Amino acid sequence: MLFIQQERTCLFIDGTSLYTTSRNLGFDVDYRSLLQFFRKRCTLLRAYYYAALVESEDYSPVRPLTDWLAYNGYAVVIKSAREFTDHAGRKRIRGDVEVEMTVDMLEMTNSLQHMVIFSGNGDLRRAVEAAQRCGTRVSVVSSLHTTPPYIADELRRQADQFIDLMDLAPEITRRPPDNRPRNSPPVRHPADYGSEQFEET
């Protein structure tokens, strides 16, 4: 992992992606340690955390997390998730945050030298390419250690640096990684509990 202390850096964290990836690798993220890790290695200007919440829910388990993050050094961006019924009559929720991430990335490009994106979504490839054309170095954090891998190949190839989340685990985990099988079923984000299925597009 290459970090430069003087580099003006910003984190862009897809909350659902980070939660799902870390849990399927067998650990929980300590968000205080995550900030400390980057503050020690670069000039961290901002850390964005993106979450999708269903407005119709009286209580969302992810709300306490986003409130804590907002008071502890993160810029929290909340998107309203859309609830719908699919062709089989199942209740589903769509809450992708790639547009919000892209807008913030491009707005911050001229102020940064390094972007660190916590997502494996291939839809971000063009945004990464646009940031690179402006001279910004881009690292992508996801994992190849899940089955299937959570990182889209086109995004990994476009990034200046790919960081496997498993390599960060010793620095940002609340408990040691366990020996959960890598092909275990995906773990849903707490915000998605109570719905039959969550969908990202």
C-alpha atoms as a printed R data frame, in Angstrom:
    type eleno elety resid chain resno       x       y       z
1   ATOM     1    CA   MET     A     1   0.000   0.000   0.000
2   ATOM     2    CA   LEU     A     2   1.430   3.335  -1.073
3   ATOM     3    CA   PHE     A     3   0.494   6.420   0.947
4   ATOM     4    CA   ILE     A     4   2.297   9.759   0.984
5   ATOM     5    CA   GLN     A     5   2.113  11.851   4.152
6   ATOM     6    CA   GLN     A     6   1.867  15.169   2.305
7   ATOM     7    CA   GLU     A     7  -0.820  14.029  -0.146
8   ATOM     8    CA   ARG     A     8  -4.178  15.760   0.282
9   ATOM     9    CA   THR     A     9  -6.511  12.774   0.521
10  ATOM    10    CA   CYS     A    10 -10.235  12.123   0.754
11  ATOM    11    CA   LEU     A    11 -12.119   8.895   1.528
12  ATOM    12    CA   PHE     A    12 -15.322   7.970  -0.278
13  ATOM    13    CA   ILE     A    13 -17.013   5.074   1.529
14  ATOM    14    CA   ASP     A    14 -20.017   3.182   0.186
15  ATOM    15    CA   GLY     A    15 -21.391   2.087   3.553
16  ATOM    16    CA   THR     A    16 -23.313  -0.940   2.318
17  ATOM    17    CA   SER     A    17 -20.360  -2.142   0.247
18  ATOM    18    CA   LEU     A    18 -17.891  -1.799   3.124
19  ATOM    19    CA   TYR     A    19 -20.231  -3.476   5.612
20  ATOM    20    CA   THR     A    20 -21.022  -6.398   3.305
21  ATOM    21    CA   THR     A    21 -17.414  -6.957   2.270
22  ATOM    22    CA   SER     A    22 -15.971  -6.782   5.782
23  ATOM    23    CA   ARG     A    23 -18.606  -9.064   7.276
24  ATOM    24    CA   ASN     A    24 -18.070 -11.662   4.566
25  ATOM    25    CA   LEU     A    25 -14.343 -11.488   5.277
26  ATOM    26    CA   GLY     A    26 -15.190 -12.167   8.921
27  ATOM    27    CA   PHE     A    27 -14.604  -8.869  10.726
28  ATOM    28    CA   ASP     A    28 -16.363  -5.693  11.835
29  ATOM    29    CA   VAL     A    29 -14.921  -2.299  10.928
30  ATOM    30    CA   ASP     A    30 -13.856   0.030  13.725
31  ATOM    31    CA   TYR     A    31 -14.551   3.406  12.118
32  ATOM    32    CA   ARG     A    32 -12.464   5.328  14.625
33  ATOM    33    CA   SER     A    33  -9.457   3.134  13.789
34  ATOM    34    CA   LEU     A    34 -10.181   3.558  10.085
35  ATOM    35    CA   LEU     A    35  -9.830   7.322  10.368
36  ATOM    36    CA   GLN     A    36  -6.704   7.016  12.503
37  ATOM    37    CA   PHE     A    37  -5.115   4.676   9.961
38  ATOM    38    CA   PHE     A    38  -5.379   7.243   7.172
39  ATOM    39    CA   ARG     A    39  -4.600  10.282   9.326
40  ATOM    40    CA   LYS     A    40  -1.262   8.700  10.192
41  ATOM    41    CA   ARG     A    41  -0.375   8.058   6.557
42  ATOM    42    CA   CYS     A    42  -1.633  11.057   4.595
43  ATOM    43    CA   THR     A    43  -3.163  14.524   4.911
44  ATOM    44    CA   LEU     A    44  -6.798  13.520   5.287
45  ATOM    45    CA   LEU     A    45  -9.110  16.361   4.265
46  ATOM    46    CA   ARG     A    46 -12.446  14.573   4.492
47  ATOM    47    CA   ALA     A    47 -14.037  11.152   4.861
48  ATOM    48    CA   TYR     A    48 -17.411  10.739   3.166
49  ATOM    49    CA   TYR     A    49 -19.720   7.920   4.274
50  ATOM    50    CA   TYR     A    50 -22.711   7.133   2.050
51  ATOM    51    CA   ALA     A    51 -25.818   5.343   3.318
52  ATOM    52    CA   ALA     A    52 -29.244   4.600   1.863
53  ATOM    53    CA   LEU     A    53 -32.185   4.681   4.285
54  ATOM    54    CA   VAL     A    54 -35.849   3.833   3.775
55  ATOM    55    CA   GLU     A    55 -37.828   6.904   4.826
56  ATOM    56    CA   SER     A    56 -40.983   4.897   5.540
57  ATOM    57    CA   GLU     A    57 -39.279   2.880   8.306
58  ATOM    58    CA   ASP     A    58 -40.004   4.094  11.838
59  ATOM    59    CA   TYR     A    59 -36.571   2.904  12.945
60  ATOM    60    CA   SER     A    60 -33.467   2.024  10.978
61  ATOM    61    CA   PRO     A    61 -30.691   0.030  12.689
62  ATOM    62    CA   VAL     A    62 -28.133   1.977  10.670
63  ATOM    63    CA   ARG     A    63 -29.253   5.378  12.001
64  ATOM    64    CA   PRO     A    64 -27.232   5.147  15.264
65  ATOM    65    CA   LEU     A    65 -24.131   4.394  13.181
66  ATOM    66    CA   THR     A    66 -24.610   7.333  10.822
67  ATOM    67    CA   ASP     A    67 -25.302   9.647  13.785
68  ATOM    68    CA   TRP     A    68 -22.086   8.493  15.481
69  ATOM    69    CA   LEU     A    69 -20.078   8.918  12.290
70  ATOM    70    CA   ALA     A    70 -21.407  12.447  11.771
71  ATOM    71    CA   TYR     A    71 -20.165  13.445  15.243
72  ATOM    72    CA   ASN     A    72 -16.825  11.672  14.912
73  ATOM    73    CA   GLY     A    73 -15.113  13.009  11.837
74  ATOM    74    CA   TYR     A    74 -17.160  11.706   8.903
75  ATOM    75    CA   ALA     A    75 -19.203  13.640   6.356
76  ATOM    76    CA   VAL     A    76 -22.335  11.498   6.163
77  ATOM    77    CA   VAL     A    77 -24.401  11.536   2.962
78  ATOM    78    CA   ILE     A    78 -27.864   9.978   3.291
79  ATOM    79    CA   LYS     A    79 -29.852   8.880   0.260
80  ATOM    80    CA   SER     A    80 -33.499   7.879   0.372
81  ATOM    81    CA   ALA     A    81 -33.814   4.248  -0.656
82  ATOM    82    CA   ARG     A    82 -36.710   3.321  -2.921
83  ATOM    83    CA   GLU     A    83 -39.010   0.481  -1.937
84  ATOM    84    CA   PHE     A    84 -40.805  -1.460  -4.678
85  ATOM    85    CA   THR     A    85 -42.369  -4.827  -5.471
86  ATOM    86    CA   ASP     A    86 -40.713  -7.002  -8.112
87  ATOM    87    CA   HIS     A    87 -42.409  -9.177 -10.730
88  ATOM    88    CA   ALA     A    88 -42.612 -12.079  -8.256
89  ATOM    89    CA   GLY     A    89 -44.423  -9.947  -5.700
90  ATOM    90    CA   ARG     A    90 -41.436  -9.681  -3.368
91  ATOM    91    CA   LYS     A    91 -40.683  -6.454  -1.520
92  ATOM    92    CA   ARG     A    92 -37.325  -5.051  -2.574
93  ATOM    93    CA   ILE     A    93 -35.296  -1.923  -1.828
94  ATOM    94    CA   ARG     A    94 -33.036  -0.075  -4.223
95  ATOM    95    CA   GLY     A    95 -30.442   2.193  -2.681
96  ATOM    96    CA   ASP     A    96 -27.373   2.648  -4.853
97  ATOM    97    CA   VAL     A    97 -25.192   5.653  -3.967
98  ATOM    98    CA   GLU     A    98 -22.856   5.775  -6.967
99  ATOM    99    CA   VAL     A    99 -24.321   9.042  -8.320
100 ATOM   100    CA   GLU     A   100 -23.793  10.792  -4.983
101 ATOM   101    CA   MET     A   101 -20.260   9.443  -4.757
102 ATOM   102    CA   THR     A   102 -19.448  10.518  -8.314
103 ATOM   103    CA   VAL     A   103 -20.703  14.077  -7.770
104 ATOM   104    CA   ASP     A   104 -18.621  14.507  -4.603
105 ATOM   105    CA   MET     A   105 -15.555  12.936  -6.198
106 ATOM   106    CA   LEU     A   106 -15.649  15.301  -9.151
107 ATOM   107    CA   GLU     A   107 -16.364  18.345  -6.968
108 ATOM   108    CA   MET     A   108 -13.373  17.519  -4.755
109 ATOM   109    CA   THR     A   109 -10.951  16.595  -7.542
110 ATOM   110    CA   ASN     A   110  -9.236  19.988  -7.766
111 ATOM   111    CA   SER     A   111  -8.646  20.037  -4.002
112 ATOM   112    CA   LEU     A   112  -7.127  16.554  -3.800
113 ATOM   113    CA   GLN     A   113  -4.067  14.615  -4.768
114 ATOM   114    CA   HIS     A   114  -5.387  11.211  -3.717
115 ATOM   115    CA   MET     A   115  -8.866   9.636  -3.556
116 ATOM   116    CA   VAL     A   116  -9.519   6.398  -1.679
117 ATOM   117    CA   ILE     A   117 -12.772   4.744  -2.740
118 ATOM   118    CA   PHE     A   118 -14.335   1.981  -0.657
119 ATOM   119    CA   SER     A   119 -16.456   0.242  -3.273
120 ATOM   120    CA   GLY     A   120 -16.186  -2.485  -5.857
121 ATOM   121    CA   ASN     A   121 -18.905  -1.181  -8.167
122 ATOM   122    CA   GLY     A   122 -17.797  -1.043 -11.788
123 ATOM   123    CA   ASP     A   123 -20.154   1.884 -12.422
124 ATOM   124    CA   LEU     A   124 -17.554   4.102 -10.748
125 ATOM   125    CA   ARG     A   125 -14.885   3.379 -13.351
126 ATOM   126    CA   ARG     A   126 -15.632   6.444 -15.484
127 ATOM   127    CA   ALA     A   127 -15.634   8.718 -12.431
128 ATOM   128    CA   VAL     A   128 -12.237   7.326 -11.466
129 ATOM   129    CA   GLU     A   129 -10.958   7.905 -14.975
130 ATOM   130    CA   ALA     A   130 -12.227  11.504 -14.931
131 ATOM   131    CA   ALA     A   131 -10.480  12.171 -11.608
132 ATOM   132    CA   GLN     A   132  -7.248  10.699 -12.948
133 ATOM   133    CA   ARG     A   133  -7.368  12.971 -15.989
134 ATOM   134    CA   CYS     A   134  -7.330  15.898 -13.550
135 ATOM   135    CA   GLY     A   135  -4.152  14.541 -11.985
136 ATOM   136    CA   THR     A   136  -5.679  12.850  -8.922
137 ATOM   137    CA   ARG     A   137  -4.321   9.482  -7.832
138 ATOM   138    CA   VAL     A   138  -7.105   6.972  -7.088
139 ATOM   139    CA   SER     A   139  -6.977   3.933  -4.823
140 ATOM   140    CA   VAL     A   140  -9.859   1.457  -4.628
141 ATOM   141    CA   VAL     A   141 -10.542  -0.665  -1.544
142 ATOM   142    CA   SER     A   142 -12.552  -3.864  -1.920
143 ATOM   143    CA   SER     A   143 -11.713  -7.569  -1.925
144 ATOM   144    CA   LEU     A   144 -10.707 -10.482  -4.113
145 ATOM   145    CA   HIS     A   145 -11.011 -12.853  -1.151
146 ATOM   146    CA   THR     A   146 -14.772 -13.360  -1.440
147 ATOM   147    CA   THR     A   147 -16.627 -15.686  -3.791
148 ATOM   148    CA   PRO     A   148 -17.414 -14.063  -6.117
149 ATOM   149    CA   PRO     A   149 -14.950 -11.167  -5.682
150 ATOM   150    CA   TYR     A   150 -16.639  -7.905  -4.649
151 ATOM   151    CA   ILE     A   151 -14.418  -5.807  -6.898
152 ATOM   152    CA   ALA     A   152 -15.394  -5.312 -10.540
153 ATOM   153    CA   ASP     A   153 -12.428  -6.098 -12.764
154 ATOM   154    CA   GLU     A   154 -12.815  -2.892 -14.799
155 ATOM   155    CA   LEU     A   155 -12.694  -0.764 -11.652
156 ATOM   156    CA   ARG     A   156  -9.666  -2.596 -10.274
157 ATOM   157    CA   ARG     A   157  -7.783  -2.161 -13.540
158 ATOM   158    CA   GLN     A   158  -8.633   1.544 -13.779
159 ATOM   159    CA   ALA     A   159  -7.434   2.359 -10.249
160 ATOM   160    CA   ASP     A   160  -3.869   3.515  -9.664
161 ATOM   161    CA   GLN     A   161  -3.790   1.238  -6.630
162 ATOM   162    CA   PHE     A   162  -6.016  -1.625  -5.533
163 ATOM   163    CA   ILE     A   163  -6.080  -2.355  -1.793
164 ATOM   164    CA   ASP     A   164  -7.640  -5.574  -0.607
165 ATOM   165    CA   LEU     A   165  -9.765  -4.911   2.456
166 ATOM   166    CA   MET     A   166  -8.346  -8.063   4.030
167 ATOM   167    CA   ASP     A   167  -4.924  -6.383   4.118
168 ATOM   168    CA   LEU     A   168  -6.400  -3.477   6.101
169 ATOM   169    CA   ALA     A   169  -8.185  -5.755   8.572
170 ATOM   170    CA   PRO     A   170  -5.424  -5.845  11.212
171 ATOM   171    CA   GLU     A   171  -5.523  -2.036  11.397
172 ATOM   172    CA   ILE     A   172  -9.273  -1.361  11.279
173 ATOM   173    CA   THR     A   173 -11.007  -4.389  12.790
174 ATOM   174    CA   ARG     A   174 -12.901  -4.622  16.061
175 ATOM   175    CA   ARG     A   175 -12.163  -8.347  16.301
176 ATOM   176    CA   PRO     A   176  -9.757 -10.722  14.522
177 ATOM   177    CA   PRO     A   177 -10.881 -12.123  11.153
178 ATOM   178    CA   ASP     A   178 -12.498 -15.505  11.598
179 ATOM   179    CA   ASN     A   179 -12.344 -18.621   9.460
180 ATOM   180    CA   ARG     A   180 -15.740 -18.175   7.882
181 ATOM   181    CA   PRO     A   181 -15.840 -19.849   4.445
182 ATOM   182    CA   ARG     A   182 -15.224 -17.328   1.706
183 ATOM   183    CA   ASN     A   183 -18.298 -18.523  -0.204
184 ATOM   184    CA   SER     A   184 -20.668 -17.975   2.730
185 ATOM   185    CA   PRO     A   185 -23.903 -16.122   1.852
186 ATOM   186    CA   PRO     A   186 -23.641 -12.330   1.747
187 ATOM   187    CA   VAL     A   187 -24.472 -10.485   4.942
188 ATOM   188    CA   ARG     A   188 -26.941  -7.649   4.492
189 ATOM   189    CA   HIS     A   189 -26.419  -4.136   5.794
190 ATOM   190    CA   PRO     A   190 -28.299  -3.365   9.051
191 ATOM   191    CA   ALA     A   191 -30.374  -0.784   7.197
192 ATOM   192    CA   ASP     A   192 -31.846  -3.577   5.115
193 ATOM   193    CA   TYR     A   193 -33.200  -5.683   7.985
194 ATOM   194    CA   GLY     A   194 -36.942  -6.009   7.903
195 ATOM   195    CA   SER     A   195 -37.107  -6.064   4.117
196 ATOM   196    CA   GLU     A   196 -37.228  -9.262   2.140
197 ATOM   197    CA   GLN     A   197 -34.416  -8.294  -0.179
198 ATOM   198    CA   PHE     A   198 -32.096  -5.377  -0.871
199 ATOM   199    CA   GLU     A   199 -31.007  -4.561  -4.390
200 ATOM   200    CA   GLU     A   200 -28.207  -2.380  -5.632
201 ATOM   201    CA   THR     A   201 -27.952  -1.401  -9.283
